[in-house]
Amino acid sequence: MNHACHNNIVKALKISEVLIDTANKGEAASSDDACRILFGVIRDCAYEIQKQAKCQRQAHKVAEDSRIN
């Protein structure tokens, strides 16, 4: 995997962690359903970003391993 691509995947994973933390804290402090829905959407998006980034990281690793062997 090229360096820029790897760095961007790492950034995406870090962003997803920040979003999950924000959603958890925001939901805990929410006083109405609309805010809880917003933070639920943020959490769902964060988990999807995390899932896709991990899949791409693994796909690049497999492709790299196949080129070496």
N, C-alpha and C positions, 0 to 999 in steps of 0.2 A: 504494500500500500504506500502510495506516495505520502510524503511528509505533510503537505497541506491538507490532503484528504483526512489523514489520521487526526490532525489537529482539529479539524472541523467536527469530526465525530466526537472527539473528547469534549469539545465545547458544547455540542448538543446534549451530551450526557450531563454535563455540569448544569446547563440551563434547565434540564428536566428536573434535576435535584432541587434547584432553587424554586422552580414552579411548584413542586410537590410540597416543599416547606411552606411556601406562601399560602397555598391552598389549605394546608392543615391549620396554620395560624389564623388565616382569615375566617375559616369555617368556625373555629373555636370562638372567635370574637364576634361572629355574626349575630345580629339581633332580629333578622327577618329572613323569610324563606327565599326571597329574591337573591340576597347575598349568598346564602348557602348554595343555591343553584349555580351562581357564578363560580364559586370556588370549587364546586363539583366538576364543572366544565373544565376549569383550569387543571384540576387533578387528572381528569380523563385525558386531556391533551398531553399533559406531561408524561403520563404512562405510555401513550402512543409514540411520542417522540423517543422515549427511552427504549421502547421495544424495537422501533425501526433502526435506531442508531446501533443497538447491540447486534441486530441482524446484519447490518452493513459491515460492522467491524468483523463479524465472524465470516461473512462472505469474502471480504478482502483477505482475511487470514488464510482461508481455504484456497483461494486463487493464488496467493503468494506461495503457499506450501506446495501446490501442484507444479508451479514453475520451478521450484527448487529441486523437486524430485523428478 
